[in-house]
Amino acid sequence: MTNLQMIEALCHLIEEETKLLLTLAARLEEIDAVTDAEKEAVEAVRKKYTQFLGHDEAPDFLDLE
């Protein structure tokens, strides 16, 4: 595996983990099992992820609002 392939694989892994985090957070919120601090933490992760990639590069699944 080349360095570029490894970077691509890691980026894909982070994308999948972020997608899972946001999905689970939304489900927990549906059953009112999330604190305000946890909601803020999830939003902070979403913002950092979007800022890292740039607004035009963020995956579609981040438009969950």
RALIN-V984053 format. One record per helix or strand. SS is the DSSP state (alpha for helix, beta for strand). FROM is the first residue (numbers start at 1). LEN is the number of residues. If there is no record, write none. Layout:
SS & FROM & LEN
SS & FROM & LEN
//
This chain:
alpha & 3 & 28
alpha & 36 & 18
alpha & 55 & 3
alpha & 60 & 3
//
